[in-house]
Amino acid sequence: MNILLLNGSPKNYGATQEILKTLKDAAPEEAQAELLCLGDWDIRYCKGCKACYKTRACVVQDDMRALMDKVEAADVLVLAAPSYWADVPGVCKSFIDRCTPYSDTNPDPDGPRLRAGKRCYGIALRTGVRPMECEHILGTIEHWCGHMGITFSEGVFFCQIEGKSDITPHKPLLREKAGQWFKKTEK
């Protein structure tokens, strides 16, 4: 099983990274788990030019194609994002926008698509107390999955997270989720 854990934050050292590191460390030994921070990749903005509708590829030359190769290789994805003004951070939104060539929003029926059978789990976190922002972020992740042909299996969120140390009391739950999420499924 190939597991891809995507940190939707621009930071690779904060609470979002700590959540995903905890999940990665709890993955089964036989699984291949990779943790990537979108902020470490050169992901430029979508130009909205729709050239990908005709060419089946994005005209922007950056790291997106290499990143999508990793998404394609994954059986299970975990996309985690902190709240930046009640939404996913800009780098995460750019990643989602740049998935257009691979999504069902691209009207080309012969356009590139991800292989079927992928599952995704979403994680949202914020510093405040109200869960509404986290629920919105999970909705964004689920919406992305729907257009990508990926099954959104579950989402969890954490409020009042200021830094990595605030994740410590949630680590037992995260390890439990890893046990559930990373079970091998029959193909």
Buried (B, 14 or more C-beta within 10 A) or exposed (E): BBBBBBBBBBBBEBBBBBBBBBBBEBBBEEBEBEBBBBBEBEBBEBEEEEBBBEEBBBEBEBBBEEBBEBBBEBBBBBBBBBBBEEBBBBBBBBBBBBBBBBBEBBEEEEBBBBEEEBBBBBBBBBBEEEBEBBEBBBBBBBEBBEBBBBEBBBBBBBBEBEEBEBBEEBBEEBEEBBEEBBEEEEE
